[in-house]
Amino acid sequence: MKILVMVKANSKHPRVEEISPGEFRVHVKAPPKEGKANEAVLRALAEHFHVPLSRIAIVAGMSSRRKWINIHE
C-alpha cells in the first residue's frame, strides 16, 4: 500500500490523522534535523497500522514535508 503523508515536526501532541483515503497527516515531536522526524514518522505509522517498522519505507520526499510511504503488509 502506498500512502501520501504530510509531516508536522516539532508538534506538542504526536498523532496520526487520516485526511482522506490514502492521505495522512502525521504530527511528531522530533525536529526535522538529521532524519529524526523521518524516523519518528515511520515509527508512528508502524504503530498506527500495526506492522513492523521493517515493512515501512519512505519512497519519495526524504527532505520534504510531503512524503510517499510504502507499507508492505
PQR file with spaces between the fields and no chain letter, atoms N, CA, C, O and H, PARSE charges and radii, in Angstrom:
ATOM       1  N    MET     1       0.851   -1.163    0.000 -0.4000 1.5000
ATOM       2  CA   MET     1       0.000    0.000    0.000 -0.0000 2.0000
ATOM       3  C    MET     1       0.904    1.235    0.000  0.5500 1.7000
ATOM       4  O    MET     1       1.885    1.297    0.741 -0.5500 1.4000
ATOM       5  N    LYS     2       0.570    2.193   -0.820 -0.4000 1.5000
ATOM       6  CA   LYS     2       1.334    3.436   -0.910 -0.0000 2.0000
ATOM       7  C    LYS     2       0.436    4.573   -0.427  0.5500 1.7000
ATOM       8  O    LYS     2      -0.703    4.709   -0.874 -0.5500 1.4000
ATOM       9  H    LYS     2      -0.227    2.142   -1.421  0.4000 1.0000
ATOM      10  N    ILE     3       0.966    5.393    0.500 -0.4000 1.5000
ATOM      11  CA   ILE     3       0.173    6.493    1.040 -0.0000 2.0000
ATOM      12  C    ILE     3       0.961    7.797    0.955  0.5500 1.7000
ATOM      13  O    ILE     3       2.191    7.801    0.918 -0.5500 1.4000
ATOM      14  H    ILE     3       1.891    5.282    0.863  0.4000 1.0000
ATOM      15  N    LEU     4       0.225    8.892    0.926 -0.4000 1.5000
ATOM      16  CA   LEU     4       0.822   10.225    0.955 -0.0000 2.0000
ATOM      17  C    LEU     4       0.732   10.736    2.385  0.5500 1.7000
ATOM      18  O    LEU     4      -0.323   10.664    3.015 -0.5500 1.4000
ATOM      19  H    LEU     4      -0.774    8.889    0.956  0.4000 1.0000
ATOM      20  N    VAL     5       1.847   11.252    2.891 -0.4000 1.5000
ATOM      21  CA   VAL     5       1.899   11.720    4.273 -0.0000 2.0000
ATOM      22  C    VAL     5       2.374   13.165    4.308  0.5500 1.7000
ATOM      23  O    VAL     5       3.369   13.523    3.678 -0.5500 1.4000
ATOM      24  H    VAL     5       2.704   11.311    2.379  0.4000 1.0000
ATOM      25  N    MET     6       1.650   13.981    5.049 -0.4000 1.5000
ATOM      26  CA   MET     6       2.062   15.353    5.320 -0.0000 2.0000
ATOM      27  C    MET     6       2.615   15.353    6.741  0.5500 1.7000
ATOM      28  O    MET     6       1.935   14.913    7.668 -0.5500 1.4000
ATOM      29  H    MET     6       0.841   13.690    5.560  0.4000 1.0000
ATOM      30  N    VAL     7       3.839   15.840    6.922 -0.4000 1.5000
ATOM      31  CA   VAL     7       4.507   15.765    8.219 -0.0000 2.0000
ATOM      32  C    VAL     7       4.496   17.120    8.913  0.5500 1.7000
ATOM      33  O    VAL     7       4.774   18.152    8.302 -0.5500 1.4000
ATOM      34  H    VAL     7       4.392   16.198    6.169  0.4000 1.0000
ATOM      35  N    LYS     8       4.171   17.096   10.195 -0.4000 1.5000
ATOM      36  CA   LYS     8       4.257   18.284   11.049 -0.0000 2.0000
ATOM      37  C    LYS     8       5.246   17.948   12.156  0.5500 1.7000
ATOM      38  O    LYS     8       4.897   17.249   13.108 -0.5500 1.4000
ATOM      39  H    LYS     8       3.946   16.258   10.691  0.4000 1.0000
ATOM      40  N    ALA     9       6.476   18.438   12.039 -0.4000 1.5000
ATOM      41  CA   ALA     9       7.519   18.187   13.035 -0.0000 2.0000
ATOM      42  C    ALA     9       7.391   19.178   14.190  0.5500 1.7000
ATOM      43  O    ALA     9       6.679   20.177   14.089 -0.5500 1.4000
ATOM      44  H    ALA     9       6.758   19.006   11.265  0.4000 1.0000
ATOM      45  N    ASN    10       8.088   18.889   15.284 -0.4000 1.5000
ATOM      46  CA   ASN    10       8.078   19.737   16.487 -0.0000 2.0000
ATOM      47  C    ASN    10       6.670   19.943   17.045  0.5500 1.7000
ATOM      48  O    ASN    10       6.365   21.007   17.583 -0.5500 1.4000
ATOM      49  H    ASN    10       8.666   18.077   15.366  0.4000 1.0000
ATOM      50  N    SER    11       5.827   18.946   16.919 -0.4000 1.5000
ATOM      51  CA   SER    11       4.456   19.045   17.406 -0.0000 2.0000
ATOM      52  C    SER    11       4.385   18.726   18.896  0.5500 1.7000
ATOM      53  O    SER    11       5.123   17.873   19.388 -0.5500 1.4000
ATOM      54  H    SER    11       6.075   18.081   16.482  0.4000 1.0000
ATOM      55  N    LYS    12       3.505   19.406   19.604 -0.4000 1.5000
ATOM      56  CA   LYS    12       3.343   19.141   21.036 -0.0000 2.0000
ATOM      57  C    LYS    12       2.576   17.847   21.282  0.5500 1.7000
ATOM      58  O    LYS    12       2.806   17.166   22.282 -0.5500 1.4000
ATOM      59  H    LYS    12       2.906   20.099   19.204  0.4000 1.0000
ATOM      60  N    HIS    13       1.664   17.507   20.373 -0.4000 1.5000
ATOM      61  CA   HIS    13       0.810   16.331   20.545 -0.0000 2.0000
ATOM      62  C    HIS    13       0.988   15.380   19.358  0.5500 1.7000
ATOM      63  O    HIS    13       0.332   15.556   18.332 -0.5500 1.4000
ATOM      64  H    HIS    13       1.477   18.060   19.561  0.4000 1.0000
ATOM      65  N    PRO    14       1.865   14.374   19.478 -0.5600 1.5000
ATOM      66  CA   PRO    14       2.077   13.448   18.359  0.2800 2.0000
ATOM      67  C    PRO    14       0.811   12.636   18.072  0.5500 1.7000
ATOM      68  O    PRO    14       0.146   12.153   18.989 -0.5500 1.4000
ATOM      69  N    ARG    15       0.492   12.498   16.782 -0.4000 1.5000
ATOM      70  CA   ARG    15      -0.690   11.736   16.382 -0.0000 2.0000
ATOM      71  C    ARG    15      -0.669   11.487   14.881  0.5500 1.7000
ATOM      72  O    ARG    15       0.093   12.107   14.140 -0.5500 1.4000
ATOM      73  H    ARG    15       1.032   12.890   16.037  0.4000 1.0000
ATOM      74  N    VAL    16      -1.522   10.566   14.451 -0.4000 1.5000
ATOM      75  CA   VAL    16      -1.706   10.265   13.033 -0.0000 2.0000
ATOM      76  C    VAL    16      -3.164   10.546   12.709  0.5500 1.7000
ATOM      77  O    VAL    16      -4.063   10.011   13.358 -0.5500 1.4000
ATOM      78  H    VAL    16      -2.142   10.062   15.053  0.4000 1.0000
ATOM      79  N    GLU    17      -3.401   11.388   11.705 -0.4000 1.5000
ATOM      80  CA   GLU    17      -4.760   11.737   11.286 -0.0000 2.0000
ATOM      81  C    GLU    17      -4.953   11.319    9.837  0.5500 1.7000
ATOM      82  O    GLU    17      -4.086   11.556    8.996 -0.5500 1.4000
ATOM      83  H    GLU    17      -2.671   11.822   11.178  0.4000 1.0000
ATOM      84  N    GLU    18      -6.091   10.696    9.546 -0.4000 1.5000
ATOM      85  CA   GLU    18      -6.410   10.370    8.157 -0.0000 2.0000
ATOM      86  C    GLU    18      -7.174   11.547    7.566  0.5500 1.7000
ATOM      87  O    GLU    18      -8.256   11.897    8.037 -0.5500 1.4000
ATOM      88  H    GLU    18      -6.796   10.503   10.229  0.4000 1.0000
ATOM      89  N    ILE    19      -6.602   12.152    6.533 -0.4000 1.5000
ATOM      90  CA   ILE    19      -7.220   13.311    5.886 -0.0000 2.0000
ATOM      91  C    ILE    19      -8.262   12.838    4.879  0.5500 1.7000
ATOM      92  O    ILE    19      -9.379   13.353    4.831 -0.5500 1.4000
ATOM      93  H    ILE    19      -5.723   11.868    6.151  0.4000 1.0000
ATOM      94  N    SER    20      -7.878   11.853    4.078 -0.4000 1.5000
ATOM      95  CA   SER    20      -8.749   11.224    3.094 -0.0000 2.0000
ATOM      96  C    SER    20      -8.180    9.831    2.841  0.5500 1.7000
ATOM      97  O    SER    20      -7.081    9.531    3.308 -0.5500 1.4000
ATOM      98  H    SER    20      -6.971   11.434    4.117  0.4000 1.0000
ATOM      99  N    PRO    21      -8.891    8.980    2.121 -0.5600 1.5000
ATOM     100  CA   PRO    21      -8.344    7.638    1.871  0.2800 2.0000
ATOM     101  C    PRO    21      -6.974    7.720    1.189  0.5500 1.7000
ATOM     102  O    PRO    21      -6.837    8.308    0.116 -0.5500 1.4000
ATOM     103  N    GLY    22      -5.974    7.126    1.823 -0.4000 1.5000
ATOM     104  CA   GLY    22      -4.627    7.121    1.266 -0.0000 2.0000
ATOM     105  C    GLY    22      -3.803    8.356    1.565  0.5500 1.7000
ATOM     106  O    GLY    22      -2.669    8.474    1.100 -0.5500 1.4000
ATOM     107  H    GLY    22      -6.086    6.648    2.694  0.4000 1.0000
ATOM     108  N    GLU    23      -4.364    9.287    2.343 -0.4000 1.5000
ATOM     109  CA   GLU    23      -3.634   10.517    2.681 -0.0000 2.0000
ATOM     110  C    GLU    23      -3.731   10.774    4.186  0.5500 1.7000
ATOM     111  O    GLU    23      -4.820   10.786    4.761 -0.5500 1.4000
ATOM     112  H    GLU    23      -5.285    9.191    2.720  0.4000 1.0000
ATOM     113  N    PHE    24      -2.559   10.981    4.812 -0.4000 1.5000
ATOM     114  CA   PHE    24      -2.496   11.134    6.260 -0.0000 2.0000
ATOM     115  C    PHE    24      -1.682   12.359    6.641  0.5500 1.7000
ATOM     116  O    PHE    24      -0.822   12.811    5.885 -0.5500 1.4000
ATOM     117  H    PHE    24      -1.675   10.972    4.345  0.4000 1.0000
ATOM     118  N    ARG    25      -1.968   12.892    7.832 -0.4000 1.5000
ATOM     119  CA   ARG    25      -1.148   13.938    8.425 -0.0000 2.0000
ATOM     120  C    ARG    25      -0.558   13.328    9.691  0.5500 1.7000
ATOM     121  O    ARG    25      -1.287   12.806   10.534 -0.5500 1.4000
ATOM     122  H    ARG    25      -2.667   12.525    8.446  0.4000 1.0000
ATOM     123  N    VAL    26       0.780   13.398    9.821 -0.4000 1.5000
ATOM     124  CA   VAL    26       1.460   12.816   10.971 -0.0000 2.0000
ATOM     125  C    VAL    26       2.163   13.929   11.736  0.5500 1.7000
ATOM     126  O    VAL    26       3.009   14.636   11.188 -0.5500 1.4000
ATOM     127  H    VAL    26       1.373   13.823    9.136  0.4000 1.0000
ATOM     128  N    HIS    27       1.805   14.074   13.002 -0.4000 1.5000
ATOM     129  CA   HIS    27       2.420   15.055   13.895 -0.0000 2.0000
ATOM     130  C    HIS    27       3.429   14.309   14.760  0.5500 1.7000
ATOM     131  O    HIS    27       3.080   13.319   15.403 -0.5500 1.4000
ATOM     132  H    HIS    27       1.118   13.500   13.446  0.4000 1.0000
ATOM     133  N    VAL    28       4.676   14.774   14.783 -0.4000 1.5000
ATOM     134  CA   VAL    28       5.722   14.139   15.590 -0.0000 2.0000
ATOM     135  C    VAL    28       6.432   15.197   16.429  0.5500 1.7000
ATOM     136  O    VAL    28       6.510   16.364   16.045 -0.5500 1.4000
ATOM     137  H    VAL    28       4.959   15.578   14.261  0.4000 1.0000
ATOM     138  N    LYS    29       6.945   14.773   17.574 -0.4000 1.5000
ATOM     139  CA   LYS    29       7.679   15.689   18.456 -0.0000 2.0000
ATOM     140  C    LYS    29       9.085   15.966   17.941  0.5500 1.7000
ATOM     141  O    LYS    29       9.653   17.018   18.236 -0.5500 1.4000
ATOM     142  H    LYS    29       6.881   13.825   17.886  0.4000 1.0000
ATOM     143  N    ALA    30       9.647   15.051   17.184 -0.4000 1.5000
ATOM     144  CA   ALA    30      11.036   15.141   16.737 -0.0000 2.0000
ATOM     145  C    ALA    30      11.258   16.344   15.814  0.5500 1.7000
ATOM     146  O    ALA    30      10.367   16.726   15.056 -0.5500 1.4000
ATOM     147  H    ALA    30       9.185   14.197   16.944  0.4000 1.0000
ATOM     148  N    PRO    31      12.448   16.931   15.885 -0.5600 1.5000
ATOM     149  CA   PRO    31      12.776   18.050   14.988  0.2800 2.0000
ATOM     150  C    PRO    31      13.138   17.527   13.596  0.5500 1.7000
ATOM     151  O    PRO    31      13.558   16.378   13.456 -0.5500 1.4000
ATOM     152  N    PRO    32      12.977   18.361   12.574 -0.5600 1.5000
ATOM     153  CA   PRO    32      13.303   17.929   11.214  0.2800 2.0000
ATOM     154  C    PRO    32      14.799   18.048   10.914  0.5500 1.7000
ATOM     155  O    PRO    32      15.188   18.678    9.931 -0.5500 1.4000
ATOM     156  N    LYS    33      15.621   17.452   11.748 -0.4000 1.5000
ATOM     157  CA   LYS    33      17.074   17.511   11.573 -0.0000 2.0000
ATOM     158  C    LYS    33      17.658   16.118   11.675  0.5500 1.7000
ATOM     159  O    LYS    33      17.237   15.312   12.505 -0.5500 1.4000
ATOM     160  H    LYS    33      15.304   16.941   12.547  0.4000 1.0000
ATOM     161  N    GLU    34      18.625   15.844   10.827 -0.4000 1.5000
ATOM     162  CA   GLU    34      19.374   14.586   10.836 -0.0000 2.0000
ATOM     163  C    GLU    34      18.467   13.363   10.729  0.5500 1.7000
ATOM     164  O    GLU    34      18.802   12.304   11.260 -0.5500 1.4000
ATOM     165  H    GLU    34      18.966   16.499   10.152  0.4000 1.0000
ATOM     166  N    GLY    35      17.333   13.488   10.056 -0.4000 1.5000
ATOM     167  CA   GLY    35      16.442   12.352    9.840 -0.0000 2.0000
ATOM     168  C    GLY    35      15.611   11.947   11.046  0.5500 1.7000
ATOM     169  O    GLY    35      14.937   10.917   11.013 -0.5500 1.4000
ATOM     170  H    GLY    35      17.061   14.348    9.625  0.4000 1.0000
ATOM     171  N    LYS    36      15.648   12.736   12.102 -0.4000 1.5000
ATOM     172  CA   LYS    36      14.910   12.378   13.323 -0.0000 2.0000
ATOM     173  C    LYS    36      13.401   12.397   13.094  0.5500 1.7000
ATOM     174  O    LYS    36      12.696   11.506   13.570 -0.5500 1.4000
ATOM     175  H    LYS    36      16.196   13.572   12.128  0.4000 1.0000
ATOM     176  N    ALA    37      12.900   13.384   12.383 -0.4000 1.5000
ATOM     177  CA   ALA    37      11.462   13.443   12.115 -0.0000 2.0000
ATOM     178  C    ALA    37      11.043   12.298   11.199  0.5500 1.7000
ATOM     179  O    ALA    37       9.980   11.710   11.398 -0.5500 1.4000
ATOM     180  H    ALA    37      13.472   14.108   11.996  0.4000 1.0000
ATOM     181  N    ASN    38      11.860   11.972   10.199 -0.4000 1.5000
ATOM     182  CA   ASN    38      11.543   10.852    9.312 -0.0000 2.0000
ATOM     183  C    ASN    38      11.429    9.555   10.102  0.5500 1.7000
ATOM     184  O    ASN    38      10.497    8.778    9.894 -0.5500 1.4000
ATOM     185  H    ASN    38      12.723   12.450   10.037  0.4000 1.0000
ATOM     186  N    GLU    39      12.361    9.324   10.997 -0.4000 1.5000
ATOM     187  CA   GLU    39      12.332    8.113   11.817 -0.0000 2.0000
ATOM     188  C    GLU    39      11.084    8.093   12.703  0.5500 1.7000
ATOM     189  O    GLU    39      10.453    7.048   12.862 -0.5500 1.4000
ATOM     190  H    GLU    39      13.118    9.955   11.166  0.4000 1.0000
ATOM     191  N    ALA    40      10.733    9.233   13.273 -0.4000 1.5000
ATOM     192  CA   ALA    40       9.544    9.319   14.122 -0.0000 2.0000
ATOM     193  C    ALA    40       8.269    9.073   13.314  0.5500 1.7000
ATOM     194  O    ALA    40       7.331    8.449   13.812 -0.5500 1.4000
ATOM     195  H    ALA    40      11.246   10.081   13.143  0.4000 1.0000
ATOM     196  N    VAL    41       8.230    9.556   12.081 -0.4000 1.5000
ATOM     197  CA   VAL    41       7.076    9.329   11.208 -0.0000 2.0000
ATOM     198  C    VAL    41       6.920    7.837   10.928  0.5500 1.7000
ATOM     199  O    VAL    41       5.817    7.297   11.017 -0.5500 1.4000
ATOM     200  H    VAL    41       8.992   10.062   11.677  0.4000 1.0000
ATOM     201  N    LEU    42       8.021    7.176   10.591 -0.4000 1.5000
ATOM     202  CA   LEU    42       7.957    5.744   10.300 -0.0000 2.0000
ATOM     203  C    LEU    42       7.491    4.962   11.526  0.5500 1.7000
ATOM     204  O    LEU    42       6.685    4.039   11.405 -0.5500 1.4000
ATOM     205  H    LEU    42       8.917    7.615   10.519  0.4000 1.0000
ATOM     206  N    ARG    43       7.990    5.323   12.689 -0.4000 1.5000
ATOM     207  CA   ARG    43       7.578    4.631   13.929 -0.0000 2.0000
ATOM     208  C    ARG    43       6.088    4.864   14.221  0.5500 1.7000
ATOM     209  O    ARG    43       5.380    3.937   14.615 -0.5500 1.4000
ATOM     210  H    ARG    43       8.645    6.072   12.787  0.4000 1.0000
ATOM     211  N    ALA    44       5.619    6.092   14.030 -0.4000 1.5000
ATOM     212  CA   ALA    44       4.206    6.401   14.272 -0.0000 2.0000
ATOM     213  C    ALA    44       3.300    5.631   13.316  0.5500 1.7000
ATOM     214  O    ALA    44       2.253    5.124   13.719 -0.5500 1.4000
ATOM     215  H    ALA    44       6.194    6.845   13.710  0.4000 1.0000
ATOM     216  N    LEU    45       3.707    5.545   12.050 -0.4000 1.5000
ATOM     217  CA   LEU    45       2.900    4.815   11.074 -0.0000 2.0000
ATOM     218  C    LEU    45       2.921    3.312   11.343  0.5500 1.7000
ATOM     219  O    LEU    45       1.904    2.640   11.169 -0.5500 1.4000
ATOM     220  H    LEU    45       4.557    5.957   11.723  0.4000 1.0000
ATOM     221  N    ALA    46       4.061    2.782   11.762 -0.4000 1.5000
ATOM     222  CA   ALA    46       4.150    1.355   12.096 -0.0000 2.0000
ATOM     223  C    ALA    46       3.185    1.027   13.230  0.5500 1.7000
ATOM     224  O    ALA    46       2.497    0.007   13.198 -0.5500 1.4000
ATOM     225  H    ALA    46       4.887    3.328   11.903  0.4000 1.0000
ATOM     226  N    GLU    47       3.142    1.894   14.223 -0.4000 1.5000
ATOM     227  CA   GLU    47       2.227    1.684   15.345 -0.0000 2.0000
ATOM     228  C    GLU    47       0.771    1.836   14.899  0.5500 1.7000
ATOM     229  O    GLU    47      -0.087    1.050   15.301 -0.5500 1.4000
ATOM     230  H    GLU    47       3.701    2.723   14.249  0.4000 1.0000
ATOM     231  N    HIS    48       0.496    2.835   14.076 -0.4000 1.5000
ATOM     232  CA   HIS    48      -0.871    3.099   13.611 -0.0000 2.0000
ATOM     233  C    HIS    48      -1.424    1.939   12.782  0.5500 1.7000
ATOM     234  O    HIS    48      -2.577    1.543   12.952 -0.5500 1.4000
ATOM     235  H    HIS    48       1.193    3.473   13.749  0.4000 1.0000
ATOM     236  N    PHE    49      -0.593    1.397   11.883 -0.4000 1.5000
ATOM     237  CA   PHE    49      -1.034    0.314   11.000 -0.0000 2.0000
ATOM     238  C    PHE    49      -0.753   -1.080   11.564  0.5500 1.7000
ATOM     239  O    PHE    49      -1.078   -2.082   10.927 -0.5500 1.4000
ATOM     240  H    PHE    49       0.344    1.718   11.745  0.4000 1.0000
ATOM     241  N    HIS    50      -0.152   -1.150   12.751 -0.4000 1.5000
ATOM     242  CA   HIS    50       0.155   -2.431   13.407 -0.0000 2.0000
ATOM     243  C    HIS    50       1.010   -3.334   12.517  0.5500 1.7000
ATOM     244  O    HIS    50       0.697   -4.508   12.321 -0.5500 1.4000
ATOM     245  H    HIS    50       0.113   -0.337   13.269  0.4000 1.0000
ATOM     246  N    VAL    51       2.090   -2.768   11.985 -0.4000 1.5000
ATOM     247  CA   VAL    51       3.049   -3.532   11.183 -0.0000 2.0000
ATOM     248  C    VAL    51       4.449   -3.280   11.733  0.5500 1.7000
ATOM     249  O    VAL    51       4.686   -2.253   12.370 -0.5500 1.4000
ATOM     250  H    VAL    51       2.344   -1.814   12.145  0.4000 1.0000
ATOM     251  N    PRO    52       5.381   -4.209   11.494 -0.5600 1.5000
ATOM     252  CA   PRO    52       6.757   -3.982   11.945  0.2800 2.0000
ATOM     253  C    PRO    52       7.385   -2.800   11.205  0.5500 1.7000
ATOM     254  O    PRO    52       7.047   -2.523   10.054 -0.5500 1.4000
ATOM     255  N    LEU    53       8.282   -2.126   11.867 -0.4000 1.5000
ATOM     256  CA   LEU    53       8.975   -0.976   11.287 -0.0000 2.0000
ATOM     257  C    LEU    53       9.704   -1.350    9.999  0.5500 1.7000
ATOM     258  O    LEU    53       9.842   -0.520    9.101 -0.5500 1.4000
ATOM     259  H    LEU    53       8.557   -2.351   12.801  0.4000 1.0000
ATOM     260  N    SER    54      10.167   -2.582    9.907 -0.4000 1.5000
ATOM     261  CA   SER    54      10.906   -3.034    8.727 -0.0000 2.0000
ATOM     262  C    SER    54      10.032   -3.108    7.477  0.5500 1.7000
ATOM     263  O    SER    54      10.563   -3.241    6.374 -0.5500 1.4000
ATOM     264  H    SER    54      10.055   -3.256   10.637  0.4000 1.0000
ATOM     265  N    ARG    55       8.721   -3.026    7.615 -0.4000 1.5000
ATOM     266  CA   ARG    55       7.811   -3.105    6.469 -0.0000 2.0000
ATOM     267  C    ARG    55       7.364   -1.735    5.956  0.5500 1.7000
ATOM     268  O    ARG    55       6.501   -1.645    5.083 -0.5500 1.4000
ATOM     269  H    ARG    55       8.290   -2.917    8.511  0.4000 1.0000
ATOM     270  N    ILE    56       7.951   -0.679    6.498 -0.4000 1.5000
ATOM     271  CA   ILE    56       7.577    0.684    6.093 -0.0000 2.0000
ATOM     272  C    ILE    56       8.812    1.403    5.568  0.5500 1.7000
ATOM     273  O    ILE    56       9.886    1.333    6.166 -0.5500 1.4000
ATOM     274  H    ILE    56       8.652   -0.752    7.207  0.4000 1.0000
ATOM     275  N    ALA    57       8.648    2.100    4.436 -0.4000 1.5000
ATOM     276  CA   ALA    57       9.777    2.828    3.854 -0.0000 2.0000
ATOM     277  C    ALA    57       9.294    4.110    3.180  0.5500 1.7000
ATOM     278  O    ALA    57       8.204    4.156    2.610 -0.5500 1.4000
ATOM     279  H    ALA    57       7.776    2.157    3.950  0.4000 1.0000
ATOM     280  N    ILE    58      10.117    5.140    3.257 -0.4000 1.5000
ATOM     281  CA   ILE    58       9.856    6.382    2.535 -0.0000 2.0000
ATOM     282  C    ILE    58      10.378    6.184    1.117  0.5500 1.7000
ATOM     283  O    ILE    58      11.558    5.888    0.927 -0.5500 1.4000
ATOM     284  H    ILE    58      11.002    5.103    3.720  0.4000 1.0000
ATOM     285  N    VAL    59       9.508    6.346    0.119 -0.4000 1.5000
ATOM     286  CA   VAL    59       9.932    6.155   -1.266 -0.0000 2.0000
ATOM     287  C    VAL    59      10.167    7.478   -1.984  0.5500 1.7000
ATOM     288  O    VAL    59      10.849    7.507   -3.009 -0.5500 1.4000
ATOM     289  H    VAL    59       8.550    6.587    0.274  0.4000 1.0000
ATOM     290  N    ALA    60       9.618    8.565   -1.469 -0.4000 1.5000
ATOM     291  CA   ALA    60       9.854    9.887   -2.061 -0.0000 2.0000
ATOM     292  C    ALA    60       9.607   10.950   -0.999  0.5500 1.7000
ATOM     293  O    ALA    60       8.717   10.807   -0.161 -0.5500 1.4000
ATOM     294  H    ALA    60       9.063    8.542   -0.637  0.4000 1.0000
ATOM     295  N    GLY    61      10.399   12.014   -1.039 -0.4000 1.5000
ATOM     296  CA   GLY    61      10.210   13.142   -0.140 -0.0000 2.0000
ATOM     297  C    GLY    61      11.021   13.084    1.134  0.5500 1.7000
ATOM     298  O    GLY    61      10.564   13.556    2.175 -0.5500 1.4000
ATOM     299  H    GLY    61      11.122   12.130   -1.720  0.4000 1.0000
ATOM     300  N    MET    62      12.207   12.518    1.080 -0.4000 1.5000
ATOM     301  CA   MET    62      13.045   12.386    2.277 -0.0000 2.0000
ATOM     302  C    MET    62      13.299   13.731    2.961  0.5500 1.7000
ATOM     303  O    MET    62      13.390   13.785    4.188 -0.5500 1.4000
ATOM     304  H    MET    62      12.579   12.134    0.234  0.4000 1.0000
ATOM     305  N    SER    63      13.414   14.811    2.195 -0.4000 1.5000
ATOM     306  CA   SER    63      13.698   16.125    2.790 -0.0000 2.0000
ATOM     307  C    SER    63      12.523   17.091    2.622  0.5500 1.7000
ATOM     308  O    SER    63      12.695   18.309    2.658 -0.5500 1.4000
ATOM     309  H    SER    63      13.340   14.768    1.199  0.4000 1.0000
ATOM     310  N    SER    64      11.338   16.531    2.442 -0.4000 1.5000
ATOM     311  CA   SER    64      10.147   17.346    2.232 -0.0000 2.0000
ATOM     312  C    SER    64       9.102   17.039    3.306  0.5500 1.7000
ATOM     313  O    SER    64       9.160   15.993    3.952 -0.5500 1.4000
ATOM     314  H    SER    64      11.198   15.541    2.413  0.4000 1.0000
ATOM     315  N    ARG    65       8.159   17.942    3.490 -0.4000 1.5000
ATOM     316  CA   ARG    65       7.048   17.672    4.413 -0.0000 2.0000
ATOM     317  C    ARG    65       6.071   16.672    3.809  0.5500 1.7000
ATOM     318  O    ARG    65       5.391   15.943    4.532 -0.5500 1.4000
ATOM     319  H    ARG    65       8.112   18.792    2.965  0.4000 1.0000
ATOM     320  N    ARG    66       6.005   16.642    2.481 -0.4000 1.5000
ATOM     321  CA   ARG    66       5.139   15.683    1.771 -0.0000 2.0000
ATOM     322  C    ARG    66       5.965   14.462    1.425  0.5500 1.7000
ATOM     323  O    ARG    66       6.991   14.571    0.753 -0.5500 1.4000
ATOM     324  H    ARG    66       6.558   17.234    1.894  0.4000 1.0000
ATOM     325  N    LYS    67       5.525   13.305    1.877 -0.4000 1.5000
ATOM     326  CA   LYS    67       6.280   12.075    1.662 -0.0000 2.0000
ATOM     327  C    LYS    67       5.367   10.987    1.122  0.5500 1.7000
ATOM     328  O    LYS    67       4.204   10.882    1.512 -0.5500 1.4000
ATOM     329  H    LYS    67       4.692   13.217    2.422  0.4000 1.0000
ATOM     330  N    TRP    68       5.907   10.185    0.223 -0.4000 1.5000
ATOM     331  CA   TRP    68       5.229    8.975   -0.216 -0.0000 2.0000
ATOM     332  C    TRP    68       5.825    7.833    0.582  0.5500 1.7000
ATOM     333  O    TRP    68       7.041    7.640    0.601 -0.5500 1.4000
ATOM     334  H    TRP    68       6.852   10.271   -0.095  0.4000 1.0000
ATOM     335  N    ILE    69       4.961    7.082    1.238 -0.4000 1.5000
ATOM     336  CA   ILE    69       5.374    5.984    2.104 -0.0000 2.0000
ATOM     337  C    ILE    69       4.801    4.689    1.548  0.5500 1.7000
ATOM     338  O    ILE    69       3.629    4.625    1.175 -0.5500 1.4000
ATOM     339  H    ILE    69       3.973    7.239    1.222  0.4000 1.0000
ATOM     340  N    ASN    70       5.639    3.658    1.496 -0.4000 1.5000
ATOM     341  CA   ASN    70       5.201    2.337    1.064 -0.0000 2.0000
ATOM     342  C    ASN    70       5.113    1.437    2.288  0.5500 1.7000
ATOM     343  O    ASN    70       6.069    1.323    3.055 -0.5500 1.4000
ATOM     344  H    ASN    70       6.591    3.710    1.799  0.4000 1.0000
ATOM     345  N    ILE    71       3.956    0.796    2.467 -0.4000 1.5000
ATOM     346  CA   ILE    71       3.748   -0.119    3.590 -0.0000 2.0000
ATOM     347  C    ILE    71       3.515   -1.509    3.026  0.5500 1.7000
ATOM     348  O    ILE    71       2.523   -1.748    2.338 -0.5500 1.4000
ATOM     349  H    ILE    71       3.179    0.888    1.844  0.4000 1.0000
ATOM     350  N    HIS    72       4.427   -2.424    3.317 -0.4000 1.5000
ATOM     351  CA   HIS    72       4.309   -3.817    2.875 -0.0000 2.0000
ATOM     352  C    HIS    72       3.546   -4.579    3.945  0.5500 1.7000
ATOM     353  O    HIS    72       4.030   -4.742    5.065 -0.5500 1.4000
ATOM     354  H    HIS    72       5.233   -2.230    3.876  0.4000 1.0000
ATOM     355  N    GLU    73       2.348   -5.046    3.597 -0.4000 1.5000
ATOM     356  CA   GLU    73       1.535   -5.753    4.600 -0.0000 2.0000
ATOM     357  C    GLU    73       1.725   -7.236    4.526  0.5500 1.7000
ATOM     358  O    GLU    73       1.116   -7.976    5.298 -0.5500 1.4000
ATOM     359  H    GLU    73       1.955   -4.914    2.687  0.4000 1.0000
